[in-house]
Amino acid sequence: MTTAVDETAQPPAPAAGERPPRSRSGAGRRRVLAQWLFVAPAVLYMLMYFSFPLVRNVVMSFQSYTPATYFTGEAPFTGLDNWRAVLSDELFAASLWHTLLFTLGSLAGQFVLGMALALFFQRRFPLSGLMRSLLLLPWLIPMVVAGTLWRRVLDQETGVLNGALQGLQLTDSAIPWLSSPDFALLSVILVNIWIGIPFNMVILYGGLQEIPREIREAAVLDGAGFFRRFFSVTLPMLKPVVTVVLVLGFMSTVKILDLILALTNGGPAHATETLGTHTYQLSFLQLDFGQGAVVGNILILVSMVFAVIYLRANREGVTR
């Protein structure tokens, strides 16, 4: 026996005082609208203070932009002339090479010494917390202050370092740390390593604390030595943290300007000229804003590539 179903039947009316059910599509639209309203201030901020200057810098790289432009408002379109002039300049090639050496040397030194200190402070001992706090001082000092301080320390005639080396009879004559093309870039790299060690130490130390003690104890019981435990247990488990540290270190190191200006001003003989200082020289000393924008765009492009790497590494670290 079948029962007939009345297809025209309406759903039961809500009881007295009860609100009618809201449509799911309307609630979904309101939720999406609320999400966009929360994001809107950040989007507007990015468009005003990041996107507009970035687009303006790209446009400027294709124009003849000089100080006269600020008075006449004329910036003739020059096509790829600025790009050809910059890319064919030997100083640009030298600054690109110096940027690569400076960045890789700084990252390697900061990471190795920061990891060594993080492993050292993993063992608790008296005053370890105080020592960790004191080691943060180089990272907290402004770059210009650190550069001025180290310029006094590395001075060839009156520097403390040369005085100590000669007093210990480790060298017969004063070493031109900042005034010789053979030593200037190395000296700048060493100073930047000194500044970046605390950042690496703090982040890596936090990552080491997340490794379960049971895993390390099991490796010890299996007879693994220090280096075997480090390369087979510690380093693989620190991979997400190491990736973030290296990418953030790259993004902050590749664009350093104030430290180099305070130490050597890009000299001697352009021995410490990097992409950052080359942009500064073209834009604010030679007043060729078009060619300065070209070098700035190249620097931004390099930073954006590693920013994407950082975001992907950070996303993988969160999902694990």
HELIX and SHEET records of a PDB file:
HELIX    1   1 ARG A   24  MET A   46  1                                  23    
HELIX    2   2 LEU A   47  SER A   51  3                                   5    
HELIX    3   3 PHE A   52  MET A   60  1                                   9    
HELIX    4   4 THR A   69  THR A   72  1                                   4    
HELIX    5   5 ASP A   81  LEU A   87  1                                   7    
HELIX    6   6 GLU A   90  PHE A  121  1                                  32    
HELIX    7   7 SER A  128  LEU A  135  1                                   8    
HELIX    8   8 LEU A  137  LEU A  140  1                                   4    
HELIX    9   9 MET A  143  VAL A  153  1                                  11    
HELIX   10  10 VAL A  160  GLY A  167  1                                   8    
HELIX   11  11 ALA A  184  GLN A  209  1                                  26    
HELIX   12  12 ARG A  213  LEU A  221  1                                   9    
HELIX   13  13 PHE A  226  ARG A  229  1                                   4    
HELIX   14  14 PHE A  230  THR A  234  3                                   5    
HELIX   15  15 LEU A  235  MET A  237  1                                   3    
HELIX   16  16 LYS A  239  THR A  253  1                                  15    
HELIX   17  17 ASP A  258  LEU A  263  1                                   6    
HELIX   18  18 LEU A  275  TYR A  280  1                                   6    
HELIX   19  19 GLN A  281  LEU A  285  3                                   5    
HELIX   20  20 PHE A  289  THR A  319  1                                  31    
END                                                                             
